[in-house]
Amino acid sequence: MSQLSMRIDLHRAPHAFHLQINTQLPLDGVTAIYGPSGAGKTTLLRCIAGLQCFTNGSIHYDQTLWQDARVHIPVHKRGLAYVCQHGDLFEHLSVQGNLNYAQRRARKRQERVPINDLIDLLALAPLLPKHPRQLSGGERQRVALARALLSQPALLLLDEPLASVDQHQRAAVLPYIQQLCAAKHMPTLYVSHDLAEVAALAHHIVHIVDGKLLQQGPAPQLLPMLRANYDAIAAELLALKYENARLKARLEAH
């Protein structure tokens, strides 16, 4: 199986955030990069995309060197698509123009992703004549996701692409992403801090905290442990909230 190998040691500033990851990820199915806010998930994805430089370490896509101390393959030559939280689009093109551009540049033109299926699934029909400046944040995310899927990249990087999408639509989109990536052999790295989203989508999980790799493995193996940790933290927060309310009531009584 092909792998994405990385050894990243990134200091943003003295005594500030430190990302230190040394691992190999399967280039097969959907790998969720999971962790709390501020864990370094987006920074890791930006390093893989070539948008964030680092001086110590390396990244190999299968047998191809993408980055080390002397080599830096630019983003557009890595054969990937990156959907960030803000839904970057070509501002001079309409939504239809953005989608058509992606389809023309598809890696496997003989096996194109059905554009009408994506338009229906992501409710894009009313948006097609509009330009990005006329879209809300959630609409931009949906268009950016459709554009990335249409391009059929060798590697798909998704940074919480459904954060601004409502719960009902998210439930429909997640299984479609999983099925499409499998059918088109499109390995995907999916950043999320939502455990339910990870459980619905991921085949493999990378769990990072404070810029460090805590654990990784097949989703069925890691999910029970992650759920137990999540439930324990939720119980602690609930107990703390109750204690704070009790102390407040006592203070107000005096």
Buried (B, 14 or more C-beta within 10 A) or exposed (E): EEBBBBBBBBBEEEEEBBBBBEBEBBBBBBBBBBBEEEBBBBBBBBBBBBBBEBEEBBBBBEEEBBBBEEEBBEBEEBBBBBBBBEBEBEEEBBBBBBBBBBBEBBEEEEEEBEBEEBBEBBEBEEBBEBBBEEBEEBBBBBBBBBBBBBBBBBBBBBBBBBBBBEEEBBBEBBEBBBEBBBEBEBBBBBBBBBBBBBBBBBBBBBBBBBBBBBBBEEBEEBBEEBEEEEEEEEEEEEEEEEEEEEEEEEEEEE
